[in-house]
Amino acid sequence: MEAITITRPVLVKVRVTENYRKARAAALQGAAQRIETQLQQLEFQGKKILAQLEKQNPQAIPQTRQKIEEDKQGLLNTRQKIVDGLKEIGRWAVGEEVLDGRVESLVEIKVGARWSAVMEVEVVLEDGMVVEIRSGQGSGE
C-alpha cells in the first residue's frame, strides 16, 4: 500500500477583530442572561415542589432539597465560566489569534510524507472568512 486516507485534527483559530470581540461578548452576555433566568426558575420551582412535598411526602424533602442545590450549583458554575470568558475577551488584543475550536479533515498520506506536515494543520478565520491555512513544516500545502 502506497497511500491511505485518514482523518486528522484541524485547529480553528480566529484573528481577533473588534467585531469578533463584540460578537463573542454579546453571545456570552446572552448566555449569562439565560443562566440567570434558569436560576430564577429553579428557585421558584424548588420552593413550589418543597411546599408540595411538605404536605404529601415530608421524608423526601432533604433529598429533593439536595437535588435542587446541586442543580443550582451547576448553574452557578456555568455562570462563573461565562464571567471568566468575558474577562478573557477583555484581554484579547486586536490581531491576536485565539483558539475557536477543532474539526477534522480527511487527508491522503503517502509513504515518505512528513508526519508533522500531515497532522499539524490550522485554519485561521477573520470576520468569518478563511484567511490562512497552515500546516506543519515542509508540506507545500
N, CA, C and O atoms as a GROMACS GRO file, in nm:
protein
  564
    1MET      N    1   0.085  -0.118   0.000
    1MET     CA    2   0.000   0.000   0.000
    1MET      C    3   0.089   0.124   0.000
    1MET      O    4   0.177   0.137   0.085
    2GLU      N    5   0.066   0.211  -0.093
    2GLU     CA    6   0.147   0.332  -0.108
    2GLU      C    7   0.082   0.455  -0.046
    2GLU      O    8   0.150   0.552  -0.013
    3ALA      N    9  -0.053   0.452  -0.030
    3ALA     CA   10  -0.124   0.568   0.023
    3ALA      C   11  -0.248   0.522   0.098
    3ALA      O   12  -0.302   0.414   0.074
    4ILE      N   13  -0.290   0.607   0.191
    4ILE     CA   14  -0.410   0.580   0.270
    4ILE      C   15  -0.474   0.714   0.306
    4ILE      O   16  -0.406   0.814   0.324
    5THR      N   17  -0.604   0.713   0.318
    5THR     CA   18  -0.675   0.833   0.361
    5THR      C   19  -0.711   0.818   0.508
    5THR      O   20  -0.769   0.717   0.550
    6ILE      N   21  -0.676   0.919   0.586
    6ILE     CA   22  -0.704   0.919   0.730
    6ILE      C   23  -0.774   1.050   0.768
    6ILE      O   24  -0.779   1.144   0.689
    7THR      N   25  -0.827   1.053   0.889
    7THR     CA   26  -0.879   1.180   0.942
    7THR      C   27  -0.770   1.241   1.028
    7THR      O   28  -0.691   1.172   1.091
    8ARG      N   29  -0.769   1.373   1.030
    8ARG     CA   30  -0.671   1.444   1.112
    8ARG      C   31  -0.740   1.560   1.182
    8ARG      O   32  -0.839   1.613   1.133
    9PRO      N   33  -0.688   1.597   1.297
    9PRO     CA   34  -0.745   1.712   1.367
    9PRO      C   35  -0.700   1.842   1.299
    9PRO      O   36  -0.588   1.853   1.251
   10VAL      N   37  -0.790   1.938   1.297
   10VAL     CA   38  -0.758   2.070   1.243
   10VAL      C   39  -0.798   2.173   1.348
   10VAL      O   40  -0.914   2.179   1.389
   11LEU      N   41  -0.702   2.254   1.391
   11LEU     CA   42  -0.733   2.361   1.485
   11LEU      C   43  -0.794   2.477   1.408
   11LEU      O   44  -0.746   2.513   1.300
   12VAL      N   45  -0.899   2.535   1.464
   12VAL     CA   46  -0.960   2.653   1.404
   12VAL      C   47  -0.930   2.770   1.497
   12VAL      O   48  -0.968   2.771   1.614
   13LYS      N   49  -0.860   2.869   1.442
   13LYS     CA   50  -0.826   2.988   1.518
   13LYS      C   51  -0.894   3.108   1.455
   13LYS      O   52  -0.924   3.110   1.336
   14VAL      N   53  -0.919   3.209   1.538
   14VAL     CA   54  -0.980   3.332   1.490
   14VAL      C   55  -0.884   3.446   1.519
   14VAL      O   56  -0.833   3.460   1.630
   15ARG      N   57  -0.862   3.527   1.418
   15ARG     CA   58  -0.784   3.650   1.437
   15ARG      C   59  -0.881   3.754   1.491
   15ARG      O   60  -0.980   3.789   1.426
   16VAL      N   61  -0.853   3.802   1.610
   16VAL     CA   62  -0.944   3.891   1.681
   16VAL      C   63  -0.956   4.025   1.607
   16VAL      O   64  -0.857   4.089   1.571
   17THR      N   65  -1.081   4.063   1.585
   17THR     CA   66  -1.113   4.197   1.535
   17THR      C   67  -1.210   4.258   1.636
   17THR      O   68  -1.262   4.188   1.724
   18GLU      N   69  -1.233   4.385   1.625
   18GLU     CA   70  -1.327   4.450   1.717
   18GLU      C   71  -1.467   4.389   1.700
   18GLU      O   72  -1.538   4.369   1.799
   19ASN      N   73  -1.506   4.360   1.577
   19ASN     CA   74  -1.637   4.298   1.552
   19ASN      C   75  -1.647   4.161   1.618
   19ASN      O   76  -1.748   4.128   1.679
   20TYR      N   77  -1.542   4.081   1.606
   20TYR     CA   78  -1.543   3.948   1.666
   20TYR      C   79  -1.552   3.958   1.818
   20TYR      O   80  -1.629   3.886   1.882
   21ARG      N   81  -1.474   4.048   1.874
   21ARG     CA   82  -1.475   4.065   2.019
   21ARG      C   83  -1.615   4.104   2.067
   21ARG      O   84  -1.664   4.051   2.167
   22LYS      N   85  -1.679   4.197   1.998
   22LYS     CA   86  -1.814   4.241   2.035
   22LYS      C   87  -1.914   4.126   2.021
   22LYS      O   88  -2.000   4.106   2.107
   23ALA      N   89  -1.904   4.051   1.912
   23ALA     CA   90  -1.998   3.940   1.889
   23ALA      C   91  -1.982   3.831   1.995
   23ALA      O   92  -2.082   3.780   2.046
   24ARG      N   93  -1.859   3.797   2.029
   24ARG     CA   94  -1.836   3.694   2.133
   24ARG      C   95  -1.886   3.742   2.268
   24ARG      O   96  -1.946   3.665   2.343
   25ALA      N   97  -1.860   3.869   2.300
   25ALA     CA   98  -1.906   3.923   2.428
   25ALA      C   99  -2.059   3.923   2.433
   25ALA      O  100  -2.118   3.888   2.536
   26ALA      N  101  -2.124   3.962   2.323
   26ALA     CA  102  -2.270   3.963   2.319
   26ALA      C  103  -2.326   3.822   2.336
   26ALA      O  104  -2.426   3.803   2.405
   27ALA      N  105  -2.262   3.724   2.272
   27ALA     CA  106  -2.309   3.586   2.285
   27ALA      C  107  -2.296   3.538   2.429
   27ALA      O  108  -2.386   3.472   2.481
   28LEU      N  109  -2.184   3.569   2.494
   28LEU     CA  110  -2.165   3.528   2.633
   28LEU      C  111  -2.261   3.601   2.726
   28LEU      O  112  -2.311   3.542   2.822
   29GLN      N  113  -2.286   3.729   2.700
   29GLN     CA  114  -2.381   3.802   2.784
   29GLN      C  115  -2.522   3.744   2.769
   29GLN      O  116  -2.597   3.737   2.867
   30GLY      N  117  -2.558   3.704   2.648
   30GLY     CA  118  -2.687   3.638   2.628
   30GLY      C  119  -2.695   3.507   2.704
   30GLY      O  120  -2.798   3.475   2.764
   31ALA      N  121  -2.585   3.431   2.701
   31ALA     CA  122  -2.582   3.305   2.776
   31ALA      C  123  -2.593   3.331   2.926
   31ALA      O  124  -2.660   3.256   2.996
   32ALA      N  125  -2.529   3.435   2.974
   32ALA     CA  126  -2.536   3.470   3.117
   32ALA      C  127  -2.680   3.506   3.155
   32ALA      O  128  -2.727   3.469   3.263
   33GLN      N  129  -2.749   3.577   3.068
   33GLN     CA  130  -2.888   3.612   3.096
   33GLN      C  131  -2.977   3.488   3.101
   33GLN      O  132  -3.067   3.479   3.184
   34ARG      N  133  -2.950   3.394   3.010
   34ARG     CA  134  -3.028   3.268   3.012
   34ARG      C  135  -3.004   3.190   3.141
   34ARG      O  136  -3.096   3.131   3.197
   35ILE      N  137  -2.880   3.189   3.188
   35ILE     CA  138  -2.847   3.121   3.314
   35ILE      C  139  -2.921   3.188   3.430
   35ILE      O  140  -2.975   3.120   3.516
   36GLU      N  141  -2.922   3.322   3.431
   36GLU     CA  142  -2.994   3.394   3.538
   36GLU      C  143  -3.142   3.357   3.538
   36GLU      O  144  -3.202   3.337   3.644
   37THR      N  145  -3.202   3.347   3.419
   37THR     CA  146  -3.342   3.308   3.407
   37THR      C  147  -3.363   3.167   3.461
   37THR      O  148  -3.459   3.140   3.533
   38GLN      N  149  -3.272   3.076   3.426
   38GLN     CA  150  -3.282   2.939   3.474
   38GLN      C  151  -3.268   2.932   3.626
   38GLN      O  152  -3.337   2.855   3.692
   39LEU      N  153  -3.179   3.014   3.682
   39LEU     CA  154  -3.163   3.018   3.828
   39LEU      C  155  -3.292   3.066   3.895
   39LEU      O  156  -3.333   3.011   3.998
   40GLN      N  157  -3.354   3.168   3.838
   40GLN     CA  158  -3.479   3.218   3.895
   40GLN      C  159  -3.590   3.113   3.886
   40GLN      O  160  -3.666   3.094   3.981
   41GLN      N  161  -3.597   3.044   3.772
   41GLN     CA  162  -3.698   2.940   3.756
   41GLN      C  163  -3.674   2.825   3.853
   41GLN      O  164  -3.768   2.773   3.912
   42LEU      N  165  -3.549   2.788   3.870
   42LEU     CA  166  -3.515   2.680   3.964
   42LEU      C  167  -3.556   2.718   4.106
   42LEU      O  168  -3.610   2.637   4.180
   43GLU      N  169  -3.528   2.841   4.143
   43GLU     CA  170  -3.564   2.889   4.277
   43GLU      C  171  -3.716   2.883   4.297
   43GLU      O  172  -3.764   2.834   4.399
   44PHE      N  173  -3.790   2.932   4.199
   44PHE     CA  174  -3.936   2.934   4.206
   44PHE      C  175  -3.992   2.792   4.211
   44PHE      O  176  -4.074   2.760   4.296
   45GLN      N  177  -3.947   2.707   4.117
   45GLN     CA  178  -3.997   2.570   4.110
   45GLN      C  179  -3.957   2.490   4.234
   45GLN      O  180  -4.034   2.408   4.284
   46GLY      N  181  -3.835   2.516   4.283
   46GLY     CA  182  -3.788   2.446   4.402
   46GLY      C  183  -3.876   2.474   4.522
   46GLY      O  184  -3.913   2.384   4.597
   47LYS      N  185  -3.911   2.602   4.541
   47LYS     CA  186  -3.999   2.638   4.652
   47LYS      C  187  -4.135   2.572   4.638
   47LYS      O  188  -4.193   2.523   4.735
   48LYS      N  189  -4.186   2.571   4.516
   48LYS     CA  190  -4.317   2.511   4.489
   48LYS      C  191  -4.316   2.360   4.519
   48LYS      O  192  -4.407   2.308   4.583
   49ILE      N  193  -4.212   2.293   4.472
   49ILE     CA  194  -4.202   2.147   4.493
   49ILE      C  195  -4.186   2.116   4.641
   49ILE      O  196  -4.249   2.024   4.693
   50LEU      N  197  -4.102   2.193   4.709
   50LEU     CA  198  -4.080   2.169   4.852
   50LEU      C  199  -4.209   2.192   4.931
   50LEU      O  200  -4.236   2.120   5.027
   51ALA      N  201  -4.288   2.291   4.892
   51ALA     CA  202  -4.415   2.316   4.961
   51ALA      C  203  -4.512   2.199   4.940
   51ALA      O  204  -4.584   2.160   5.032
   52GLN      N  205  -4.512   2.144   4.818
   52GLN     CA  206  -4.598   2.028   4.790
   52GLN      C  207  -4.552   1.906   4.869
   52GLN      O  208  -4.634   1.832   4.924
   53LEU      N  209  -4.420   1.886   4.876
   53LEU     CA  210  -4.367   1.771   4.950
   53LEU      C  211  -4.397   1.781   5.099
   53LEU      O  212  -4.418   1.680   5.166
   54GLU      N  213  -4.399   1.903   5.150
   54GLU     CA  214  -4.428   1.923   5.291
   54GLU      C  215  -4.565   1.866   5.327
   54GLU      O  216  -4.585   1.813   5.437
   55LYS      N  217  -4.658   1.877   5.234
   55LYS     CA  218  -4.793   1.825   5.256
   55LYS      C  219  -4.806   1.677   5.222
   55LYS      O  220  -4.877   1.603   5.291
   56GLN      N  221  -4.736   1.632   5.117
   56GLN     CA  222  -4.759   1.498   5.065
   56GLN      C  223  -4.655   1.394   5.108
   56GLN      O  224  -4.689   1.278   5.132
   57ASN      N  225  -4.528   1.436   5.117
   57ASN     CA  226  -4.422   1.337   5.143
   57ASN      C  227  -4.303   1.406   5.211
   57ASN      O  228  -4.199   1.427   5.148
   58PRO      N  229  -4.317   1.442   5.337
   58PRO     CA  230  -4.213   1.519   5.407
   58PRO      C  231  -4.076   1.450   5.412
   58PRO      O  232  -3.973   1.518   5.417
   59GLN      N  233  -4.073   1.318   5.411
   59GLN     CA  234  -3.944   1.250   5.419
   59GLN      C  235  -3.861   1.266   5.291
   59GLN      O  236  -3.741   1.241   5.292
   60ALA      N  237  -3.923   1.309   5.183
   60ALA     CA  238  -3.849   1.329   5.058
   60ALA      C  239  -3.788   1.469   5.048
   60ALA      O  240  -3.715   1.498   4.952
   61ILE      N  241  -3.816   1.555   5.143
   61ILE     CA  242  -3.769   1.694   5.138
   61ILE      C  243  -3.616   1.704   5.137
   61ILE      O  244  -3.563   1.776   5.052
   62PRO      N  245  -3.543   1.636   5.227
   62PRO     CA  246  -3.397   1.652   5.225
   62PRO      C  247  -3.332   1.612   5.091
   62PRO      O  248  -3.244   1.681   5.041
   63GLN      N  249  -3.378   1.501   5.036
   63GLN     CA  250  -3.322   1.456   4.909
   63GLN      C  251  -3.356   1.553   4.796
   63GLN      O  252  -3.271   1.582   4.712
   64THR      N  253  -3.476   1.603   4.795
   64THR     CA  254  -3.519   1.699   4.692
   64THR      C  255  -3.443   1.830   4.707
   64THR      O  256  -3.398   1.888   4.608
   65ARG      N  257  -3.428   1.876   4.831
   65ARG     CA  258  -3.353   2.000   4.857
   65ARG      C  259  -3.208   1.985   4.808
   65ARG      O  260  -3.151   2.078   4.751
   66GLN      N  261  -3.150   1.867   4.832
   66GLN     CA  262  -3.012   1.843   4.787
   66GLN      C  263  -3.004   1.847   4.634
   66GLN      O  264  -2.910   1.903   4.579
   67LYS      N  265  -3.100   1.788   4.567
   67LYS     CA  266  -3.103   1.787   4.420
   67LYS      C  267  -3.116   1.930   4.366
   67LYS      O  268  -3.050   1.966   4.268
   68ILE      N  269  -3.201   2.008   4.428
   68ILE     CA  270  -3.218   2.147   4.386
   68ILE      C  271  -3.087   2.224   4.405
   68ILE      O  272  -3.047   2.301   4.318
   69GLU      N  273  -3.021   2.202   4.517
   69GLU     CA  274  -2.892   2.270   4.544
   69GLU      C  275  -2.786   2.228   4.442
   69GLU      O  276  -2.708   2.312   4.396
   70GLU      N  277  -2.782   2.098   4.407
   70GLU     CA  278  -2.686   2.052   4.307
   70GLU      C  279  -2.712   2.118   4.171
   70GLU      O  280  -2.619   2.161   4.103
   71ASP      N  281  -2.839   2.127   4.134
   71ASP     CA  282  -2.875   2.192   4.007
   71ASP      C  283  -2.836   2.340   4.011
   71ASP      O  284  -2.783   2.394   3.913
   72LYS      N  285  -2.861   2.403   4.124
   72LYS     CA  286  -2.827   2.545   4.139
   72LYS      C  287  -2.676   2.563   4.129
   72LYS      O  288  -2.628   2.656   4.063
   73GLN      N  289  -2.600   2.476   4.194
   73GLN     CA  290  -2.455   2.487   4.190
   73GLN      C  291  -2.401   2.468   4.048
   73GLN      O  292  -2.307   2.535   4.007
   74GLY      N  293  -2.462   2.376   3.974
   74GLY     CA  294  -2.422   2.356   3.835
   74GLY      C  295  -2.444   2.482   3.752
   74GLY      O  296  -2.359   2.519   3.670
   75LEU      N  297  -2.557   2.548   3.772
   75LEU     CA  298  -2.585   2.673   3.701
   75LEU      C  299  -2.489   2.784   3.744
   75LEU      O  300  -2.444   2.863   3.661
   76LEU      N  301  -2.459   2.790   3.873
   76LEU     CA  302  -2.364   2.892   3.921
   76LEU      C  303  -2.225   2.868   3.863
   76LEU      O  304  -2.155   2.964   3.829
   77ASN      N  305  -2.186   2.743   3.853
   77ASN     CA  306  -2.055   2.711   3.792
   77ASN      C  307  -2.052   2.752   3.645
   77ASN      O  308  -1.952   2.807   3.597
   78THR      N  309  -2.160   2.726   3.575
   78THR     CA  310  -2.169   2.766   3.435
   78THR      C  311  -2.162   2.917   3.422
   78THR      O  312  -2.094   2.970   3.334
   79ARG      N  313  -2.234   2.987   3.510
   79ARG     CA  314  -2.231   3.134   3.508
   79ARG      C  315  -2.090   3.187   3.533
   79ARG      O  316  -2.048   3.284   3.471
   80GLN      N  317  -2.017   3.122   3.623
   80GLN     CA  318  -1.880   3.166   3.652
   80GLN      C  319  -1.790   3.146   3.530
   80GLN      O  320  -1.704   3.229   3.502
   81LYS      N  321  -1.809   3.035   3.459
   81LYS     CA  322  -1.730   3.013   3.337
   81LYS      C  323  -1.759   3.121   3.233
   81LYS      O  324  -1.669   3.165   3.162
   82ILE      N  325  -1.884   3.163   3.225
   82ILE     CA  326  -1.921   3.269   3.132
   82ILE      C  327  -1.854   3.400   3.172
   82ILE      O  328  -1.801   3.472   3.088
   83VAL      N  329  -1.857   3.432   3.301
   83VAL     CA  330  -1.792   3.553   3.351
   83VAL      C  331  -1.642   3.548   3.321
   83VAL      O  332  -1.584   3.648   3.278
   84ASP      N  333  -1.580   3.433   3.343
   84ASP     CA  334  -1.438   3.417   3.312
   84ASP      C  335  -1.413   3.438   3.162
   84ASP      O  336  -1.314   3.499   3.123
   85GLY      N  337  -1.504   3.387   3.080
   85GLY     CA  338  -1.491   3.405   2.935
   85GLY      C  339  -1.501   3.552   2.896
   85GLY      O  340  -1.427   3.598   2.809
   86LEU      N  341  -1.589   3.625   2.960
   86LEU     CA  342  -1.600   3.769   2.933
   86LEU      C  343  -1.472   3.843   2.973
   86LEU      O  344  -1.428   3.934   2.903
   87LYS      N  345  -1.414   3.804   3.085
   87LYS     CA  346  -1.287   3.865   3.127
   87LYS      C  347  -1.177   3.835   3.025
   87LYS      O  348  -1.096   3.922   2.992
   88GLU      N  349  -1.175   3.712   2.976
   88GLU     CA  350  -1.075   3.672   2.877
   88GLU      C  351  -1.089   3.755   2.750
   88GLU      O  352  -0.989   3.800   2.694
   89ILE      N  353  -1.211   3.776   2.705
   89ILE     CA  354  -1.236   3.857   2.586
   89ILE      C  355  -1.180   3.997   2.605
   89ILE      O  356  -1.126   4.057   2.512
   90GLY      N  357  -1.193   4.049   2.724
   90GLY     CA  358  -1.141   4.183   2.754
   90GLY      C  359  -0.990   4.191   2.742
   90GLY      O  360  -0.936   4.300   2.722
   91ARG      N  361  -0.922   4.079   2.754
   91ARG     CA  362  -0.776   4.077   2.744
   91ARG      C  363  -0.727   4.054   2.601
   91ARG      O  364  -0.608   4.069   2.573
   92TRP      N  365  -0.817   4.017   2.510
   92TRP     CA  366  -0.776   3.993   2.372
   92TRP      C  367  -0.733   4.122   2.304
   92TRP      O  368  -0.800   4.224   2.315
   93ALA      N  369  -0.621   4.116   2.234
   93ALA     CA  370  -0.574   4.228   2.154
   93ALA      C  371  -0.620   4.208   2.010
   93ALA      O  372  -0.623   4.096   1.960
   94VAL      N  373  -0.656   4.318   1.944
   94VAL     CA  374  -0.692   4.309   1.803
   94VAL      C  375  -0.572   4.254   1.727
   94VAL      O  376  -0.459   4.300   1.745
   95GLY      N  377  -0.596   4.155   1.642
   95GLY     CA  378  -0.490   4.091   1.565
   95GLY      C  379  -0.438   3.963   1.629
   95GLY      O  380  -0.373   3.882   1.562
   96GLU      N  381  -0.466   3.944   1.756
   96GLU     CA  382  -0.426   3.822   1.826
   96GLU      C  383  -0.507   3.705   1.772
   96GLU      O  384  -0.622   3.722   1.732
   97GLU      N  385  -0.448   3.586   1.771
   97GLU     CA  386  -0.519   3.466   1.729
   97GLU      C  387  -0.560   3.386   1.852
   97GLU      O  388  -0.478   3.358   1.940
   98VAL      N  389  -0.688   3.349   1.856
   98VAL     CA  390  -0.739   3.271   1.968
   98VAL      C  391  -0.801   3.142   1.914
   98VAL      O  392  -0.858   3.140   1.805
   99LEU      N  393  -0.790   3.037   1.992
   99LEU     CA  394  -0.846   2.908   1.953
   99LEU      C  395  -0.998   2.916   1.958
   99LEU      O  396  -1.055   2.959   2.058
  100ASP      N  397  -1.062   2.875   1.848
  100ASP     CA  398  -1.208   2.879   1.840
  100ASP      C  399  -1.268   2.739   1.844
  100ASP      O  400  -1.385   2.723   1.877
  101GLY      N  401  -1.189   2.638   1.809
  101GLY     CA  402  -1.242   2.503   1.811
  101GLY      C  403  -1.153   2.407   1.735
  101GLY      O  404  -1.042   2.439   1.692
  102ARG      N  405  -1.206   2.287   1.720
  102ARG     CA  406  -1.136   2.181   1.648
  102ARG      C  407  -1.235   2.113   1.555
  102ARG      O  408  -1.351   2.093   1.591
  103VAL      N  409  -1.188   2.078   1.438
  103VAL     CA  410  -1.266   1.999   1.343
  103VAL      C  411  -1.174   1.890   1.290
  103VAL      O  412  -1.056   1.886   1.324
  104GLU      N  413  -1.228   1.804   1.208
  104GLU     CA  414  -1.146   1.700   1.145
  104GLU      C  415  -1.155   1.714   0.995
  104GLU      O  416  -1.254   1.764   0.941
  105SER      N  417  -1.049   1.670   0.930
  105SER     CA  418  -1.050   1.668   0.784
  105SER      C  419  -0.990   1.536   0.738
  105SER      O  420  -0.919   1.469   0.812
  106LEU      N  421  -1.021   1.500   0.616
  106LEU     CA  422  -0.962   1.382   0.554
  106LEU      C  423  -0.835   1.424   0.482
  106LEU      O  424  -0.828   1.533   0.424
  107VAL      N  425  -0.736   1.339   0.486
  107VAL     CA  426  -0.612   1.367   0.415
  107VAL      C  427  -0.554   1.235   0.364
  107VAL      O  428  -0.559   1.133   0.433
  108GLU      N  429  -0.501   1.239   0.244
  108GLU     CA  430  -0.435   1.120   0.192
  108GLU      C  431  -0.287   1.132   0.226
  108GLU      O  432  -0.223   1.233   0.198
  109ILE      N  433  -0.234   1.028   0.287
  109ILE     CA  434  -0.092   1.026   0.317
  109ILE      C  435  -0.026   0.919   0.232
  109ILE      O  436  -0.085   0.814   0.203
  110LYS      N  437   0.096   0.947   0.195
  110LYS     CA  438   0.173   0.855   0.112
  110LYS      C  439   0.302   0.818   0.184
  110LYS      O  440   0.347   0.892   0.271
  111VAL      N  441   0.357   0.709   0.148
  111VAL     CA  442   0.485   0.668   0.203
  111VAL      C  443   0.585   0.781   0.178
  111VAL      O  444   0.594   0.833   0.067
  112GLY      N  445   0.658   0.817   0.281
  112GLY     CA  446   0.757   0.924   0.269
  112GLY      C  447   0.706   1.061   0.310
  112GLY      O  448   0.783   1.157   0.313
  113ALA      N  449   0.576   1.071   0.342
  113ALA     CA  450   0.520   1.201   0.383
  113ALA      C  451   0.574   1.240   0.520
  113ALA      O  452   0.595   1.155   0.606
  114ARG      N  453   0.595   1.369   0.540
  114ARG     CA  454   0.641   1.419   0.670
  114ARG      C  455   0.519   1.424   0.762
  114ARG      O  456   0.421   1.494   0.734
  115TRP      N  457   0.525   1.349   0.872
  115TRP     CA  458   0.410   1.336   0.962
  115TRP      C  459   0.363   1.470   1.015
  115TRP      O  460   0.243   1.496   1.020
  116SER      N  461   0.456   1.557   1.055
  116SER     CA  462   0.416   1.688   1.109
  116SER      C  463   0.343   1.770   1.005
  116SER      O  464   0.252   1.846   1.038
  117ALA      N  465   0.381   1.757   0.879
  117ALA     CA  466   0.314   1.831   0.772
  117ALA      C  467   0.172   1.780   0.753
  117ALA      O  468   0.083   1.856   0.716
  118VAL      N  469   0.151   1.652   0.778
  118VAL     CA  470   0.020   1.592   0.760
  118VAL      C  471  -0.072   1.626   0.879
  118VAL      O  472  -0.189   1.659   0.859
  119MET      N  473  -0.020   1.617   0.998
  119MET     CA  474  -0.104   1.624   1.118
  119MET      C  475  -0.118   1.763   1.180
  119MET      O  476  -0.217   1.789   1.247
  120GLU      N  477  -0.023   1.852   1.159
  120GLU     CA  478  -0.028   1.984   1.222
  120GLU      C  479  -0.091   2.084   1.126
  120GLU      O  480  -0.022   2.147   1.046
  121VAL      N  481  -0.222   2.097   1.135
  121VAL     CA  482  -0.296   2.184   1.044
  121VAL      C  483  -0.382   2.282   1.124
  121VAL      O  484  -0.446   2.246   1.223
  122GLU      N  485  -0.381   2.408   1.079
  122GLU     CA  486  -0.463   2.512   1.141
  122GLU      C  487  -0.534   2.589   1.031
  122GLU      O  488  -0.479   2.610   0.922
  123VAL      N  489  -0.656   2.631   1.061
  123VAL     CA  490  -0.729   2.722   0.975
  123VAL      C  491  -0.747   2.850   1.055
  123VAL      O  492  -0.789   2.847   1.171
  124VAL      N  493  -0.716   2.963   0.993
  124VAL     CA  494  -0.729   3.092   1.059
  124VAL      C  495  -0.843   3.168   0.993
  124VAL      O  496  -0.848   3.184   0.871
  125LEU      N  497  -0.936   3.217   1.077
  125LEU     CA  498  -1.051   3.293   1.029
  125LEU      C  499  -1.038   3.439   1.073
  125LEU      O  500  -0.981   3.469   1.178
  126GLU      N  501  -1.092   3.526   0.992
  126GLU     CA  502  -1.102   3.666   1.030
  126GLU      C  503  -1.235   3.717   0.978
  126GLU      O  504  -1.260   3.714   0.857
  127ASP      N  505  -1.318   3.764   1.068
  127ASP     CA  506  -1.453   3.810   1.034
  127ASP      C  507  -1.529   3.708   0.948
  127ASP      O  508  -1.595   3.744   0.851
  128GLY      N  509  -1.517   3.581   0.987
  128GLY     CA  510  -1.593   3.475   0.922
  128GLY      C  511  -1.534   3.423   0.793
  128GLY      O  512  -1.592   3.335   0.729
  129MET      N  513  -1.420   3.475   0.752
  129MET     CA  514  -1.356   3.432   0.628
  129MET      C  515  -1.226   3.357   0.659
  129MET      O  516  -1.153   3.393   0.751
  130VAL      N  517  -1.199   3.253   0.580
  130VAL     CA  518  -1.072   3.183   0.594
  130VAL      C  519  -0.965   3.274   0.535
  130VAL      O  520  -0.971   3.310   0.417
  131VAL      N  521  -0.866   3.310   0.617
  131VAL     CA  522  -0.759   3.397   0.568
  131VAL      C  523  -0.626   3.324   0.557
  131VAL      O  524  -0.532   3.373   0.495
  132GLU      N  525  -0.618   3.206   0.619
  132GLU     CA  526  -0.492   3.132   0.613
  132GLU      C  527  -0.517   2.987   0.649
  132GLU      O  528  -0.598   2.955   0.736
  133ILE      N  529  -0.445   2.899   0.581
  133ILE     CA  530  -0.442   2.757   0.616
  133ILE      C  531  -0.295   2.723   0.636
  133ILE      O  532  -0.213   2.739   0.546
  134ARG      N  533  -0.264   2.675   0.754
  134ARG     CA  534  -0.125   2.644   0.789
  134ARG      C  535  -0.110   2.494   0.810
  134ARG      O  536  -0.201   2.427   0.859
  135SER      N  537   0.004   2.445   0.772
  135SER     CA  538   0.034   2.305   0.802
  135SER      C  539   0.178   2.295   0.846
  135SER      O  540   0.255   2.390   0.834
  136GLY      N  541   0.215   2.177   0.899
  136GLY     CA  542   0.350   2.155   0.951
  136GLY      C  543   0.456   2.181   0.846
  136GLY      O  544   0.425   2.202   0.729
  137GLN      N  545   0.580   2.178   0.889
  137GLN     CA  546   0.694   2.211   0.803
  137GLN      C  547   0.702   2.124   0.680
  137GLN      O  548   0.678   2.003   0.685
  138GLY      N  549   0.735   2.186   0.571
  138GLY     CA  550   0.772   2.114   0.450
  138GLY      C  551   0.660   2.048   0.375
  138GLY      O  552   0.686   1.958   0.295
  139SER      N  553   0.534   2.088   0.396
  139SER     CA  554   0.426   2.018   0.329
  139SER      C  555   0.394   2.076   0.193
  139SER      O  556   0.352   2.003   0.103
  140GLY      N  557   0.412   2.206   0.176
  140GLY     CA  558   0.379   2.269   0.050
  140GLY      C  559   0.231   2.290   0.030
  140GLY      O  560   0.189   2.330  -0.079
  141GLU      N  561   0.147   2.266   0.134
  141GLU     CA  562   0.000   2.287   0.121
  141GLU      C  563  -0.032   2.433   0.124
  141GLU      O  564  -0.150   2.470   0.115
   0.00000   0.00000   0.00000
